[in-house]
Amino acid sequence: MKNAELMLFRASPEFGPFNGWEVPHFDPLGTVALVTMAIRNRCAEPLRWSRYAESGWIFAEGHDDGRTIDLMFRAASHGEVEYLVVRKADGPTLVKLLEALELNFVFDPVRNKYLDPYRCDAGGQPLVAKGVYELTVERRPALDRS
């Protein structure tokens, strides 16, 4: 579990690469309470939650289905959460968060690349995607229903 801090967010792909935005183009995810509830409802195991009153960051860490998860978020000045910062999680855990909050992008600011959590390396880490990679329903791998 070695990923750097990844950004998970929802935005229109028409704005181009995140690292080229002159102003934020995030679609708000909801209030802190709503985002917290969505994450709690999606995780099989309870996470440890904490909050730094001074900065407003909410932290959640623990395990979900045996997988490590460590994330944080806070409300922007308009009162809604704009993105999650995930400090530790594998591809399947990222997918769970993406689906719970209807997010469409995973960005690695250290590598300056978008990631595809539906396709992972042998260690379960998401692979680098090409260009502005929006995670759409069509890009999800087909499930074997036999």
Disulfide bonds with the S-S distance in Angstrom:
none
